[in-house]
Amino acid sequence: MTVDFSNDGSAATPVEVINPPAISPGTAPAAAPAPAPLPTTGIAANPSGTTLAVAAPPAPALPATRKMFLSDKLPSFKDVILPRLNIVHNTGNLKDSFTPGSLVFNQNTVLYTPGKVDPKTGNAIQVATPPVKLWLVGIIFDRFAEKIQGGFGGQLVETEADVRNAGGTLDYNEWKLKRSSGMKRFEPLTDLLIVIERPALVADTGTVFNFDVEGKKLALAAWAVKGGAYTRAMKRVFNYHRLAGILQGGFPTWSFYVGTCAESFKTEGGESASAWMPVVVPAEKTSEAMLGFIYNIAGTPV
């Protein structure tokens, strides 16, 4: 059809109007085509013919870093209960389950057993197992322990002032003079943080020695040394080499072999006795991979 828009009788340009197609009942109309997406960047034309730069929309804000509601405190080694390395002595409970002179980890795993010699013939009855290889990571803390006959029990204090307050002394000669009046004798006790390599005699179950560095299975432990053990391990070996020997780069820079031997001594009453003491010797320079593992534990960057 045509429609005439003129109102003055003049001829008008006819405009053709196209009727929409009929939609039969039950038929949905065809969907209109989706509009083209708006550009995020680029140039758009405005009616005046000039061009306007269209900025990209701002990036959505990233979610804030998730934080813990409770405090995330990195504990010190004083706040951690570590399995311990023990020497089995001729007294104490461990001798009931293990051979005296053995090195035992966590009171249940034998790492080293000393040899046995027939006292009459001097011949070896049992050969010692290979010594334990370990690394000294560092000193957890120093304390002072009251010296008790038999080596077990007594007070533990933190400082030399605490020794005095407990009625004790670190000076052997002072103690000899005043022990009749009740003075106690104290001696240094140092807790060492060590890394132990799995000995061949321990089965590789992956539970006791559960760290793996360069194919070596390792365990983290504490080792308390006092009295004769403090003298032989700390004074004669670790401290000596740290001050003037192979440990110029720090305690972990070398590994050590540790075994035991029985040493005889005289008691205060003049009687003969013996005790098992650690035997510590340098093994080899620590590899870079092992140093990285140790420094990661100690919290010190390489």
Secondary structure, DSSP 4 states (H G I P E B T S, - for coil): -EE---SSSS----EE-PPPPP--TT-PPPPPPPPPPPPSSSEEE-TTS-EEE-PPPPPPPPPPPP--SS------GGGS---BEEE--SSSSGGGTS-TT-EEETTTEEEE---EE-TTT--EEEPPPPPEEEEEEEEEEEEEEE--TTS----EESSHHHHHHTTEES-HHHHHHHGGGT-EEEEEEEEEEEEEEPPTTS---SSSS-EEETTEEEEEEEEEEEHHHIIIIIIIIIHHHHHHSTTTT-GGGEEEEEEEEEEEEE-TTS-EEEEEEEEEEEEEEPPHHHHHHHHHHHT---
